[in-house]
Amino acid sequence: MTIEAHIRELDSRHDKLDDLIEMESKRPGSDTLQLASLKKQKLKLKEQIESLRRGD
């Protein structure tokens, strides 16, 4: 897999997590622990994407 393809895959996963976070936050009685976990996953993906783009 090329770096560009890997970045696209990570971007896709990042976008899906963003959608899940939005859905969970709008849900009545949303689970704050679940939201925190999703946000951490999203941040890790963002860091991976930025690292690949920088060439680290």
Backbone as XML, in Angstrom:
<?xml version="1.0"?>
<chain id="A" units="angstrom">
  <residue number="1" name="MET">
    <atom name="N" x="0.851" y="-1.179" z="0.000"/>
    <atom name="CA" x="0.000" y="0.000" z="0.000"/>
    <atom name="C" x="0.896" y="1.241" z="0.000"/>
  </residue>
  <residue number="2" name="THR">
    <atom name="N" x="0.578" y="2.160" z="-0.865"/>
    <atom name="CA" x="1.360" y="3.395" z="-0.910"/>
    <atom name="C" x="1.004" y="4.280" z="0.276"/>
  </residue>
  <residue number="3" name="ILE">
    <atom name="N" x="1.878" y="5.229" z="0.529"/>
    <atom name="CA" x="1.633" y="6.163" z="1.633"/>
    <atom name="C" x="0.346" y="6.946" z="1.377"/>
  </residue>
  <residue number="4" name="GLU">
    <atom name="N" x="0.136" y="7.356" z="0.123"/>
    <atom name="CA" x="-1.070" y="8.121" z="-0.214"/>
    <atom name="C" x="-2.334" y="7.303" z="0.045"/>
  </residue>
  <residue number="5" name="ALA">
    <atom name="N" x="-2.294" y="6.025" z="-0.319"/>
    <atom name="CA" x="-3.451" y="5.155" z="-0.093"/>
    <atom name="C" x="-3.681" y="4.964" z="1.408"/>
  </residue>
  <residue number="6" name="HIS">
    <atom name="N" x="-2.605" y="4.824" z="2.143"/>
    <atom name="CA" x="-2.719" y="4.659" z="3.600"/>
    <atom name="C" x="-3.315" y="5.924" z="4.228"/>
  </residue>
  <residue number="7" name="ILE">
    <atom name="N" x="-2.878" y="7.086" z="3.769"/>
    <atom name="CA" x="-3.427" y="8.344" z="4.279"/>
    <atom name="C" x="-4.915" y="8.441" z="3.951"/>
  </residue>
  <residue number="8" name="ARG">
    <atom name="N" x="-5.298" y="8.054" z="2.741"/>
    <atom name="CA" x="-6.723" y="8.085" z="2.376"/>
    <atom name="C" x="-7.545" y="7.162" z="3.270"/>
  </residue>
  <residue number="9" name="GLU">
    <atom name="N" x="-7.017" y="5.976" z="3.568"/>
    <atom name="CA" x="-7.704" y="5.032" z="4.445"/>
    <atom name="C" x="-7.853" y="5.627" z="5.849"/>
  </residue>
  <residue number="10" name="LEU">
    <atom name="N" x="-6.786" y="6.212" z="6.366"/>
    <atom name="CA" x="-6.850" y="6.834" z="7.693"/>
    <atom name="C" x="-7.816" y="8.017" z="7.691"/>
  </residue>
  <residue number="11" name="ASP">
    <atom name="N" x="-7.821" y="8.806" z="6.610"/>
    <atom name="CA" x="-8.766" y="9.922" z="6.488"/>
    <atom name="C" x="-10.208" y="9.421" z="6.528"/>
  </residue>
  <residue number="12" name="SER">
    <atom name="N" x="-10.458" y="8.314" z="5.848"/>
    <atom name="CA" x="-11.797" y="7.735" z="5.827"/>
    <atom name="C" x="-12.219" y="7.295" z="7.230"/>
  </residue>
  <residue number="13" name="ARG">
    <atom name="N" x="-11.317" y="6.628" z="7.924"/>
    <atom name="CA" x="-11.617" y="6.204" z="9.300"/>
    <atom name="C" x="-11.829" y="7.413" z="10.205"/>
  </residue>
  <residue number="14" name="HIS">
    <atom name="N" x="-11.042" y="8.468" z="9.993"/>
    <atom name="CA" x="-11.167" y="9.707" z="10.764"/>
    <atom name="C" x="-12.555" y="10.324" z="10.547"/>
  </residue>
  <residue number="15" name="ASP">
    <atom name="N" x="-12.995" y="10.373" z="9.289"/>
    <atom name="CA" x="-14.316" y="10.926" z="8.971"/>
    <atom name="C" x="-15.438" y="10.100" z="9.591"/>
  </residue>
  <residue number="16" name="LYS">
    <atom name="N" x="-15.297" y="8.777" z="9.575"/>
    <atom name="CA" x="-16.317" y="7.905" z="10.178"/>
    <atom name="C" x="-16.403" y="8.141" z="11.685"/>
  </residue>
  <residue number="17" name="LEU">
    <atom name="N" x="-15.251" y="8.293" z="12.319"/>
    <atom name="CA" x="-15.243" y="8.588" z="13.752"/>
    <atom name="C" x="-15.898" y="9.934" z="14.033"/>
  </residue>
  <residue number="18" name="ASP">
    <atom name="N" x="-15.651" y="10.904" z="13.171"/>
    <atom name="CA" x="-16.267" y="12.222" z="13.318"/>
    <atom name="C" x="-17.788" y="12.095" z="13.278"/>
  </residue>
  <residue number="19" name="ASP">
    <atom name="N" x="-18.301" y="11.291" z="12.345"/>
    <atom name="CA" x="-19.745" y="11.067" z="12.247"/>
    <atom name="C" x="-20.285" y="10.376" z="13.502"/>
  </residue>
  <residue number="20" name="LEU">
    <atom name="N" x="-19.550" y="9.369" z="13.986"/>
    <atom name="CA" x="-19.980" y="8.666" z="15.199"/>
    <atom name="C" x="-20.014" y="9.604" z="16.403"/>
  </residue>
  <residue number="21" name="ILE">
    <atom name="N" x="-19.009" y="10.457" z="16.511"/>
    <atom name="CA" x="-18.955" y="11.418" z="17.619"/>
    <atom name="C" x="-20.145" y="12.363" z="17.550"/>
  </residue>
  <residue number="22" name="GLU">
    <atom name="N" x="-20.440" y="12.846" z="16.359"/>
    <atom name="CA" x="-21.571" y="13.754" z="16.199"/>
    <atom name="C" x="-22.890" y="13.070" z="16.568"/>
  </residue>
  <residue number="23" name="MET">
    <atom name="N" x="-23.063" y="11.837" z="16.092"/>
    <atom name="CA" x="-24.302" y="11.100" z="16.400"/>
    <atom name="C" x="-24.438" y="10.851" z="17.900"/>
  </residue>
  <residue number="24" name="GLU">
    <atom name="N" x="-23.345" y="10.430" z="18.522"/>
    <atom name="CA" x="-23.379" y="10.133" z="19.953"/>
    <atom name="C" x="-23.637" y="11.387" z="20.776"/>
  </residue>
  <residue number="25" name="SER">
    <atom name="N" x="-23.049" y="12.503" z="20.378"/>
    <atom name="CA" x="-23.226" y="13.725" z="21.158"/>
    <atom name="C" x="-24.642" y="14.281" z="21.044"/>
  </residue>
  <residue number="26" name="LYS">
    <atom name="N" x="-25.330" y="13.972" z="19.954"/>
    <atom name="CA" x="-26.703" y="14.449" z="19.775"/>
    <atom name="C" x="-27.729" y="13.534" z="20.429"/>
  </residue>
  <residue number="27" name="ARG">
    <atom name="N" x="-27.303" y="12.331" z="20.768"/>
    <atom name="CA" x="-28.216" y="11.355" z="21.353"/>
    <atom name="C" x="-28.532" y="11.747" z="22.797"/>
  </residue>
  <residue number="28" name="PRO">
    <atom name="N" x="-29.820" y="11.712" z="23.164"/>
    <atom name="CA" x="-30.167" y="12.004" z="24.557"/>
    <atom name="C" x="-29.485" y="10.996" z="25.488"/>
  </residue>
  <residue number="29" name="GLY">
    <atom name="N" x="-28.925" y="11.498" z="26.549"/>
    <atom name="CA" x="-28.240" y="10.620" z="27.499"/>
    <atom name="C" x="-26.973" y="10.027" z="26.924"/>
  </residue>
  <residue number="30" name="SER">
    <atom name="N" x="-26.282" y="10.789" z="26.121"/>
    <atom name="CA" x="-25.080" y="10.280" z="25.470"/>
    <atom name="C" x="-24.058" y="9.827" z="26.511"/>
  </residue>
  <residue number="31" name="ASP">
    <atom name="N" x="-23.288" y="8.838" z="26.130"/>
    <atom name="CA" x="-22.290" y="8.233" z="27.007"/>
    <atom name="C" x="-20.995" y="9.036" z="26.923"/>
  </residue>
  <residue number="32" name="THR">
    <atom name="N" x="-20.669" y="9.735" z="27.988"/>
    <atom name="CA" x="-19.482" y="10.597" z="27.967"/>
    <atom name="C" x="-18.192" y="9.783" z="27.853"/>
  </residue>
  <residue number="33" name="LEU">
    <atom name="N" x="-18.164" y="8.586" z="28.430"/>
    <atom name="CA" x="-16.975" y="7.744" z="28.313"/>
    <atom name="C" x="-16.791" y="7.271" z="26.876"/>
  </residue>
  <residue number="34" name="GLN">
    <atom name="N" x="-17.888" y="6.923" z="26.217"/>
    <atom name="CA" x="-17.835" y="6.514" z="24.814"/>
    <atom name="C" x="-17.366" y="7.677" z="23.950"/>
  </residue>
  <residue number="35" name="LEU">
    <atom name="N" x="-17.892" y="8.864" z="24.217"/>
    <atom name="CA" x="-17.472" y="10.048" z="23.463"/>
    <atom name="C" x="-15.976" y="10.308" z="23.649"/>
  </residue>
  <residue number="36" name="ALA">
    <atom name="N" x="-15.510" y="10.207" z="24.855"/>
    <atom name="CA" x="-14.081" y="10.436" z="25.124"/>
    <atom name="C" x="-13.221" y="9.418" z="24.391"/>
  </residue>
  <residue number="37" name="SER">
    <atom name="N" x="-13.655" y="8.176" z="24.383"/>
    <atom name="CA" x="-12.919" y="7.128" z="23.682"/>
    <atom name="C" x="-12.873" y="7.383" z="22.179"/>
  </residue>
  <residue number="38" name="LEU">
    <atom name="N" x="-13.996" y="7.760" z="21.612"/>
    <atom name="CA" x="-14.057" y="8.054" z="20.179"/>
    <atom name="C" x="-13.160" y="9.239" z="19.827"/>
  </residue>
  <residue number="39" name="LYS">
    <atom name="N" x="-13.171" y="10.249" z="20.681"/>
    <atom name="CA" x="-12.343" y="11.440" z="20.428"/>
    <atom name="C" x="-10.859" y="11.105" z="20.509"/>
  </residue>
  <residue number="40" name="LYS">
    <atom name="N" x="-10.475" y="10.219" z="21.437"/>
    <atom name="CA" x="-9.079" y="9.808" z="21.535"/>
    <atom name="C" x="-8.652" y="9.045" z="20.285"/>
  </residue>
  <residue number="41" name="GLN">
    <atom name="N" x="-9.532" y="8.164" z="19.807"/>
    <atom name="CA" x="-9.241" y="7.414" z="18.588"/>
    <atom name="C" x="-9.074" y="8.357" z="17.404"/>
  </residue>
  <residue number="42" name="LYS">
    <atom name="N" x="-9.955" y="9.349" z="17.327"/>
    <atom name="CA" x="-9.897" y="10.323" z="16.241"/>
    <atom name="C" x="-8.595" y="11.112" z="16.300"/>
  </residue>
  <residue number="43" name="LEU">
    <atom name="N" x="-8.182" y="11.520" z="17.486"/>
    <atom name="CA" x="-6.937" y="12.263" z="17.649"/>
    <atom name="C" x="-5.730" y="11.419" z="17.241"/>
  </residue>
  <residue number="44" name="LYS">
    <atom name="N" x="-5.723" y="10.141" z="17.627"/>
    <atom name="CA" x="-4.614" y="9.263" z="17.246"/>
    <atom name="C" x="-4.524" y="9.138" z="15.726"/>
  </residue>
  <residue number="45" name="LEU">
    <atom name="N" x="-5.674" y="9.003" z="15.072"/>
    <atom name="CA" x="-5.675" y="8.919" z="13.614"/>
    <atom name="C" x="-5.133" y="10.205" z="13.000"/>
  </residue>
  <residue number="46" name="LYS">
    <atom name="N" x="-5.552" y="11.338" z="13.540"/>
    <atom name="CA" x="-5.085" y="12.625" z="13.032"/>
    <atom name="C" x="-3.573" y="12.733" z="13.167"/>
  </residue>
  <residue number="47" name="GLU">
    <atom name="N" x="-3.047" y="12.302" z="14.304"/>
    <atom name="CA" x="-1.604" y="12.339" z="14.522"/>
    <atom name="C" x="-0.868" y="11.429" z="13.540"/>
  </residue>
  <residue number="48" name="GLN">
    <atom name="N" x="-1.440" y="10.240" z="13.269"/>
    <atom name="CA" x="-0.833" y="9.324" z="12.308"/>
    <atom name="C" x="-0.821" y="9.935" z="10.914"/>
  </residue>
  <residue number="49" name="ILE">
    <atom name="N" x="-1.931" y="10.555" z="10.530"/>
    <atom name="CA" x="-2.043" y="11.172" z="9.217"/>
    <atom name="C" x="-1.003" y="12.284" z="9.073"/>
  </residue>
  <residue number="50" name="GLU">
    <atom name="N" x="-0.916" y="13.136" z="10.083"/>
    <atom name="CA" x="0.046" y="14.253" z="10.027"/>
    <atom name="C" x="1.485" y="13.737" z="9.978"/>
  </residue>
  <residue number="51" name="SER">
    <atom name="N" x="1.764" y="12.685" z="10.710"/>
    <atom name="CA" x="3.103" y="12.105" z="10.710"/>
    <atom name="C" x="3.442" y="11.568" z="9.323"/>
  </residue>
  <residue number="52" name="LEU">
    <atom name="N" x="2.500" y="10.880" z="8.695"/>
    <atom name="CA" x="2.746" y="10.353" z="7.344"/>
    <atom name="C" x="2.944" y="11.482" z="6.342"/>
  </residue>
  <residue number="53" name="ARG">
    <atom name="N" x="2.169" y="12.539" z="6.465"/>
    <atom name="CA" x="2.297" y="13.662" z="5.539"/>
    <atom name="C" x="3.642" y="14.370" z="5.697"/>
  </residue>
  <residue number="54" name="ARG">
    <atom name="N" x="4.156" y="14.411" z="6.927"/>
    <atom name="CA" x="5.455" y="15.052" z="7.179"/>
    <atom name="C" x="6.598" y="14.135" z="6.755"/>
  </residue>
  <residue number="55" name="GLY">
    <atom name="N" x="6.309" y="12.853" z="6.652"/>
    <atom name="CA" x="7.352" y="11.895" z="6.282"/>
    <atom name="C" x="8.129" y="11.373" z="7.452"/>
  </residue>
  <residue number="56" name="ASP">
    <atom name="N" x="7.555" y="11.432" z="8.649"/>
    <atom name="CA" x="8.221" y="10.924" z="9.860"/>
    <atom name="C" x="8.313" y="9.414" z="9.823"/>
  </residue>
</chain>
